Amino acid sequence: MTVNADQKPNQTPMQIALELAQDAANNGEVPVGAVIVHNGEVIAKVANQMKALADPTAHAEMLAIKQALEIVGTGRLAECDLYVTLEPCTMCAGAIAHAKLRRVYYGADDPKGGAVENGVRFFASDTCHHAPEIISGLNETQSAKLLREFFAARR
């Protein structure tokens, strides 16, 4: 994988996503980070920004997809992989399918809002025209811990 100037050497995409999630938590955002990799290079990395942008659609996955599409310039991300710290919701799963991402790696399951292996199971639906390969549980412990600590501090 190519290392960007602001990226630590030997840092995996999920480690970058976890750092982004921590940054989001530090800014009062739900701690979710997303990274998109194309040909071994990180081309997009974003944290949740729903509060900062006053936009309920500003999930890390949505913002990362937009960034990656600008870089790739094809309207599709078929040669790209998404790394995200939390199971994508229905909105994000729809965007993932439309962008035709090749693979989705995610950390923590989301029994309430997830749409991949929980909830509507979007990619298993007959109406889903593209289902990426799914790899779940990547750095699950760290991802889940960030979320638990974030929500515990708000109760």
Secondary structure by P-SEA (a helix, b strand, c coil): ccccccccccccaaaaaaaaaaaaaaacccbbbbbbbccccccccccccccccccccccaaaaaaaaaaaaacccccccbbbbbcccccaaaaaaaaaacccbbbbccccccccccccccccccccccccccccccccaaaaaaaaaaaaaaaac
